[in-house]
């Protein structure tokens, strides 16, 4: 449950509608979802992501140490170069997703809301004799997202900047949020960012994942998992599936029937259309969204053996699939 003190001050902006879990604490939108999406797609505005967890790792051995824990190759991560990585269980299941950048002295990372405490606990348990210091900076540092193409200048008080093809993540002092919003609006809600994420087929921890998800199912091999690096927890599963087999499930993109008013929610069953609304479940919806150009869309996780040209039903709504992860 979100404590009132954790809510973003930008929820007091005109038109702000609070987001639901897992994005509690920031705005879902500010009154016009499609206008906000179009602005974001055009490189305008910013998204308040101050509900996300922020951790730092400092010390002369930080990159060597993180390299042993993460699925990504970070031992020689250059200052200012953004990357993303996972932390896996011993069986190769996804436990954490981190989005990081190093500034030459400190590695900055943000992660899903509410997961930072467990992540810090894990990092602390793995320190051993390495000269590193991990810290939870969520109380003092907030994440703000600027879309790709934004001409907004990075504020001088930004603690770090993480630039990717999808935009810039600014690590700003939490006390500066209101001033940043006043100078660099319009503010855009997380629903607009989520719609563009779904369009781009980008997975998100806790939505596209469950307790048994492995990276191959979501297309995280390459972007978050480096296949030619040394040992890390769960590597055996990653290597075995990559070299000898196929993942049991695969991520798909769904074009949903636009005549339906209600979007299928997270976890809604996906069935073969040929089997009807009471047929055998072959997967579940992970994220659904209303897109300003594509209409209702979704990501779903389905069994690998579902034919790539099969017509599907998502919670009773007709859905045409596009391949994200090859079967």
C-alpha positions as CSV (number, residue, x, y, z in Angstrom):
1,X,0.0,0.0,0.0
2,X,1.3,3.4,-0.9
3,X,1.8,5.8,1.9
4,X,0.5,9.4,1.3
5,X,4.0,10.8,1.8
6,X,5.2,8.8,-1.1
7,X,2.8,10.4,-3.7
8,X,4.3,12.7,-6.3
9,X,3.8,16.4,-5.8
10,X,2.9,16.5,-9.5
11,X,-0.5,14.8,-8.7
12,X,-1.5,18.3,-7.7
13,X,-1.2,19.5,-11.3
14,X,-4.5,20.4,-13.1
15,X,-6.3,17.3,-14.4
16,X,-4.1,14.7,-12.8
17,X,-5.7,11.3,-12.3
18,X,-3.8,9.0,-10.0
19,X,-2.4,5.8,-11.6
20,X,-3.3,2.3,-10.3
21,X,-0.9,-0.4,-9.3
22,X,1.9,-1.0,-10.1
23,X,2.2,2.7,-10.8
24,X,0.6,4.2,-7.7
25,X,2.0,7.5,-6.6
26,X,2.2,9.2,-10.0
27,X,-0.4,10.3,-12.6
28,X,-2.1,7.9,-15.0
29,X,-2.9,10.9,-17.2
30,X,-3.7,14.6,-17.0
31,X,-7.0,14.7,-18.7
32,X,-6.4,13.8,-22.3
33,X,-4.7,10.4,-22.9
34,X,-4.4,10.5,-26.7
35,X,-3.1,14.1,-26.7
36,X,-0.5,13.0,-24.2
37,X,0.5,10.0,-26.3
38,X,0.9,12.1,-29.4
39,X,3.0,14.7,-27.6
40,X,5.2,11.9,-26.2
41,X,5.6,10.3,-29.7
42,X,6.5,13.7,-31.1
43,X,9.3,14.2,-28.4
44,X,7.4,16.7,-26.3
45,X,6.8,16.8,-22.5
46,X,8.0,14.5,-19.8
47,X,6.7,11.6,-17.7
48,X,6.9,11.6,-13.9
49,X,8.4,8.3,-12.9
50,X,9.2,9.3,-9.3
51,X,7.5,6.2,-8.0
52,X,10.3,4.0,-9.3
53,X,13.1,2.8,-7.0
54,X,16.5,4.3,-7.3
55,X,19.7,2.6,-6.2
56,X,23.4,3.4,-6.5
57,X,26.5,1.4,-6.3
58,X,29.8,3.1,-5.6
59,X,33.4,2.0,-4.9
60,X,36.4,1.1,-7.1
61,X,35.2,-2.5,-7.7
62,X,31.6,-1.7,-8.4
63,X,31.5,-2.7,-12.1
64,X,33.6,-5.9,-11.6
65,X,31.2,-6.8,-8.8
66,X,28.0,-6.0,-10.7
67,X,29.3,-8.0,-13.6
68,X,29.2,-11.1,-11.5
69,X,25.6,-10.6,-10.5
70,X,23.9,-9.2,-13.6
71,X,23.0,-10.9,-16.9
72,X,24.6,-8.0,-18.8
73,X,28.3,-7.4,-19.6
74,X,29.1,-4.3,-17.4
75,X,32.7,-4.9,-16.3
76,X,33.9,-2.3,-18.8
77,X,30.8,-0.1,-18.9
78,X,31.8,3.3,-20.2
79,X,30.7,6.4,-18.4
80,X,27.4,7.7,-19.7
81,X,26.6,4.4,-21.6
82,X,23.1,3.2,-20.7
83,X,22.2,-0.5,-20.5
84,X,19.7,-2.8,-18.8
85,X,20.1,-6.1,-17.0
86,X,18.3,-8.8,-15.1
87,X,19.0,-10.7,-11.9
88,X,17.9,-14.3,-12.1
89,X,17.2,-17.0,-9.6
90,X,19.3,-20.1,-9.5
91,X,16.8,-21.7,-11.9
92,X,17.0,-18.9,-14.4
93,X,13.7,-17.2,-13.5
94,X,13.6,-13.4,-13.6
95,X,13.7,-11.7,-10.2
96,X,14.7,-8.1,-10.9
97,X,15.1,-5.8,-13.9
98,X,17.5,-2.9,-13.6
99,X,18.1,0.1,-15.9
100,X,21.5,1.5,-15.3
101,X,24.2,4.0,-16.2
102,X,27.6,4.7,-14.7
103,X,29.0,8.2,-14.3
104,X,32.6,7.2,-13.8
105,X,32.4,7.0,-10.0
106,X,28.9,5.7,-9.3
107,X,26.5,3.3,-11.0
108,X,22.9,4.6,-11.0
109,X,20.0,2.3,-11.5
110,X,16.2,2.5,-11.4
111,X,13.9,-0.4,-10.9
112,X,10.2,-1.3,-10.6
113,X,8.3,0.5,-7.8
114,X,8.5,-1.3,-4.5
115,X,11.3,-3.7,-5.6
116,X,14.2,-1.6,-4.5
117,X,14.3,-2.9,-0.9
118,X,14.5,-6.5,-1.9
119,X,17.1,-5.7,-4.6
120,X,19.2,-3.8,-2.1
121,X,19.0,-6.7,0.4
122,X,20.2,-9.1,-2.3
123,X,23.1,-6.8,-3.3
124,X,24.1,-6.4,0.4
125,X,24.1,-10.2,0.8
126,X,26.6,-10.5,-2.2
127,X,29.2,-7.9,-1.2
128,X,31.6,-10.3,0.5
129,X,35.0,-8.6,0.4
130,X,34.4,-6.3,-2.6
131,X,35.1,-2.6,-2.1
132,X,31.6,-1.5,-3.0
133,X,28.7,0.4,-1.3
134,X,25.1,0.0,-2.4
135,X,22.4,2.4,-1.3
136,X,18.7,3.0,-1.7
137,X,18.4,6.6,-3.0
138,X,14.6,6.6,-3.7
139,X,13.8,9.0,-0.9
140,X,16.0,11.7,-2.3
141,X,16.2,11.0,-6.1
142,X,13.3,10.8,-8.6
143,X,13.3,9.5,-12.1
144,X,11.8,11.7,-14.9
145,X,11.6,10.4,-18.5
146,X,12.1,12.6,-21.5
147,X,11.0,11.1,-24.8
148,X,13.2,10.4,-27.8
149,X,13.6,13.6,-29.8
150,X,13.1,15.9,-26.8
151,X,15.0,19.2,-27.0
152,X,14.7,19.8,-23.3
153,X,18.1,20.4,-21.8
154,X,19.3,18.3,-18.9
155,X,19.0,20.4,-15.7
156,X,22.3,21.2,-14.0
157,X,21.2,19.5,-10.7
158,X,20.6,16.1,-12.4
159,X,22.5,13.5,-10.5
160,X,22.8,11.2,-13.6
161,X,21.4,10.9,-17.1
162,X,20.5,7.6,-18.8
163,X,20.1,8.1,-22.6
164,X,18.6,5.3,-24.7
165,X,16.9,5.1,-28.2
166,X,13.6,5.4,-26.3
167,X,14.5,8.7,-24.5
168,X,16.4,10.1,-21.5
169,X,15.9,9.1,-17.9
170,X,16.9,11.9,-15.6
171,X,17.9,11.2,-12.0
172,X,16.7,14.4,-10.3
173,X,16.7,15.6,-6.7
174,X,13.1,14.8,-5.5
175,X,12.9,18.4,-4.2
176,X,13.3,19.7,-7.8
177,X,10.3,17.9,-9.3
178,X,7.8,20.8,-9.0
179,X,10.3,23.3,-10.5
180,X,11.2,20.9,-13.3
181,X,7.5,20.4,-14.2
182,X,6.9,24.2,-14.2
183,X,9.8,24.8,-16.6
184,X,9.6,21.7,-18.9
185,X,5.9,20.7,-19.3
186,X,3.6,19.5,-20.4
187,X,3.4,16.7,-17.8
188,X,2.4,13.3,-19.4
189,X,0.9,10.4,-17.5
190,X,2.3,6.9,-17.3
191,X,-0.6,5.4,-19.4
192,X,0.8,7.2,-22.5
193,X,4.3,5.8,-21.8
194,X,2.8,2.4,-21.3
195,X,1.0,2.5,-24.6
196,X,4.2,3.4,-26.4
197,X,6.0,0.6,-24.5
198,X,3.4,-2.0,-25.6
199,X,3.7,-0.7,-29.2
200,X,7.5,-1.2,-29.0
201,X,7.0,-4.7,-27.7
202,X,9.1,-3.9,-24.6
203,X,8.6,-6.2,-21.6
204,X,8.2,-4.9,-18.0
205,X,8.9,-6.8,-14.8
206,X,5.8,-7.8,-12.9
207,X,3.6,-7.3,-15.9
208,X,5.1,-9.5,-18.6
209,X,6.7,-11.7,-16.0
210,X,5.5,-14.2,-13.4
211,X,7.3,-16.4,-11.0
212,X,8.6,-18.8,-13.7
213,X,9.4,-16.4,-16.6
214,X,12.8,-16.8,-18.2
215,X,14.4,-14.1,-20.4
216,X,14.0,-16.0,-23.7
217,X,10.2,-15.9,-23.5
218,X,10.2,-12.0,-23.6
219,X,12.9,-11.2,-26.1
220,X,15.3,-10.0,-23.4
221,X,18.2,-11.9,-24.8
222,X,20.6,-9.3,-26.2
223,X,19.1,-6.2,-24.8
224,X,19.4,-7.3,-21.1
225,X,21.2,-10.7,-21.3
226,X,24.7,-11.0,-22.7
227,X,25.4,-14.5,-24.0
228,X,29.2,-14.3,-24.1
229,X,29.9,-13.2,-20.6
230,X,31.1,-15.1,-17.5
231,X,29.2,-16.9,-14.8
232,X,26.2,-15.4,-13.0
233,X,23.3,-17.0,-11.1
234,X,20.9,-18.6,-13.5
235,X,23.4,-18.7,-16.4
236,X,23.0,-22.4,-16.8
237,X,19.4,-22.1,-17.7
238,X,20.0,-19.3,-20.1
239,X,22.8,-21.2,-21.9
240,X,20.8,-24.5,-22.0
241,X,17.7,-22.9,-23.5
242,X,19.7,-20.9,-26.0
243,X,21.8,-23.8,-27.2
244,X,19.6,-26.8,-26.8
245,X,15.9,-25.9,-26.7
246,X,13.1,-23.4,-26.9
247,X,11.4,-21.5,-24.2
248,X,8.0,-22.9,-23.1
249,X,6.2,-19.6,-23.8
250,X,6.6,-16.6,-26.1
251,X,5.6,-13.0,-26.0
252,X,3.1,-11.8,-28.7
253,X,1.7,-8.5,-29.6
254,X,-2.1,-8.3,-30.0
255,X,-4.3,-6.1,-32.1
256,X,-7.6,-6.1,-30.2
257,X,-11.1,-5.8,-31.7
258,X,-11.8,-2.1,-31.5
259,X,-15.6,-2.5,-31.1
260,X,-15.1,-3.7,-27.5
261,X,-15.4,-1.0,-24.9
262,X,-13.4,-2.8,-22.1
263,X,-9.8,-3.7,-22.3
264,X,-8.7,-7.1,-21.1
265,X,-6.8,-6.7,-17.8
266,X,-3.5,-8.1,-16.7
267,X,-3.8,-11.9,-16.4
268,X,-6.9,-12.2,-18.5
269,X,-7.1,-15.5,-20.3
270,X,-6.0,-15.9,-24.0
271,X,-7.7,-18.7,-25.9
272,X,-7.8,-19.9,-29.5
273,X,-10.7,-18.2,-31.3
274,X,-11.5,-21.5,-33.0
275,X,-12.2,-23.0,-29.6
276,X,-14.6,-20.3,-28.5
277,X,-14.9,-18.3,-25.3
278,X,-14.9,-21.4,-23.1
279,X,-12.0,-23.1,-24.9
280,X,-8.7,-24.2,-23.4
281,X,-6.5,-21.3,-22.2
282,X,-3.2,-21.0,-24.1
283,X,-1.9,-17.8,-22.4
284,X,-2.7,-14.6,-20.6
285,X,-2.7,-10.9,-21.3
286,X,0.3,-9.1,-19.7
287,X,-0.4,-5.4,-20.6
288,X,-3.2,-3.8,-22.6
289,X,-3.5,-0.2,-23.7
290,X,-5.4,2.2,-25.9
291,X,-3.0,3.6,-28.6
292,X,-3.6,6.9,-30.3
293,X,-3.1,5.4,-33.8
294,X,-3.4,1.6,-33.4
295,X,-6.4,1.5,-31.2
296,X,-6.7,-1.2,-28.5
297,X,-3.5,-3.2,-28.3
298,X,-1.9,-5.7,-25.8
299,X,1.1,-7.9,-25.0
300,X,0.4,-11.5,-24.0
301,X,2.4,-14.5,-23.1
302,X,1.2,-17.7,-24.9
303,X,2.4,-21.2,-25.2
304,X,5.2,-21.7,-27.7
305,X,3.2,-24.2,-29.8
306,X,0.4,-21.7,-30.5
307,X,0.5,-21.2,-34.3
308,X,1.8,-17.8,-35.3
309,X,-1.2,-17.2,-37.6
310,X,-3.8,-18.4,-35.1
311,X,-6.7,-16.0,-34.4
312,X,-6.9,-15.5,-30.6
313,X,-9.4,-14.3,-28.0
314,X,-8.3,-12.2,-25.1
315,X,-10.9,-12.4,-22.4
316,X,-13.5,-12.9,-25.1
317,X,-12.2,-10.1,-27.3
318,X,-11.0,-11.0,-30.8
319,X,-7.3,-10.5,-31.2
320,X,-4.9,-10.8,-34.1
321,X,-1.3,-11.6,-33.1
322,X,2.1,-10.4,-34.3
323,X,5.2,-12.4,-33.5
324,X,7.5,-10.8,-30.9
325,X,9.5,-13.9,-29.9
326,X,9.9,-16.6,-32.5
327,X,8.4,-20.0,-31.5
